[in-house]
């Protein structure tokens, strides 16, 4: 299943792909979530990065906050 999170932070701000950044999101689902795949788009809505499936450290449920760390080696195009 694919779930769209809510309250994603940072929102409406550029991030520096050369430094470690953290994205937080609130789960919006009636089921458990234990993994994610991150996709980054440029301003033209083109995919510039897509990760492999990554596991969350713990299962998340509706209303739980998850954190995704972007490492400096994200290799954006």
C-alpha positions in Angstrom: 0.0 0.0 0.0 1.0 3.6 -0.6 0.3 6.2 2.0 0.6 9.9 1.8 1.9 11.5 5.0 0.9 14.8 6.3 2.7 17.7 8.1 5.9 17.1 6.2 8.7 19.3 7.5 10.6 21.2 6.0 7.8 22.5 3.8 8.2 25.3 1.2 11.9 25.6 1.7 15.0 24.6 -0.2 17.2 22.1 1.5 21.0 21.8 1.1 21.7 18.4 -0.5 25.3 18.7 0.5 24.6 18.7 4.3 22.7 16.3 6.5 19.1 17.3 6.7 16.2 15.6 8.4 12.6 15.3 7.1 9.8 14.6 9.5 6.3 13.5 8.6 3.1 12.4 10.3 1.5 9.1 9.2 -1.9 9.4 7.8 -3.1 5.8 7.6 -5.3 3.2 9.2 -2.6 0.6 8.9 1.0 0.2 10.1 3.9 1.6 8.1 7.3 0.0 8.4 9.2 1.3 5.4 9.5 4.2 2.9 10.9 5.1 -0.5 11.9 8.7 -0.9 11.5 10.5 -4.2 12.8 14.1 -4.7 11.5 16.3 -7.5 12.9 19.4 -9.0 10.9 22.6 -9.7 9.9 21.2 -13.1 8.4 18.1 -11.4 11.2 15.9 -12.7 12.5 13.1 -10.5 16.1 13.9 -9.4 16.4 11.2 -6.8 14.7 8.0 -5.8 15.9 5.9 -2.9 15.6 2.2 -2.4 13.1 0.9 0.1 14.3 1.8 3.6 12.9 0.5 6.9 11.8 2.7 9.7 13.4 1.8 13.0 10.0 1.0 14.5 6.5 0.5 12.9 4.5 3.7 12.7 0.7 4.1 13.0 -1.8 6.8 12.3 -0.6 10.0 14.0 2.9 8.8 14.6 5.8 11.0 13.5 8.5 9.5 11.3 12.0 10.9 10.6 14.0 10.4 7.4 17.7 11.5 7.4 19.1 12.8 4.1 22.8 12.0 4.0 25.2 14.2 2.1 25.8 11.4 -0.4 22.2 11.5 -1.7 23.7 12.0 -5.2 21.2 14.4 -6.6 21.4 14.7 -10.4 
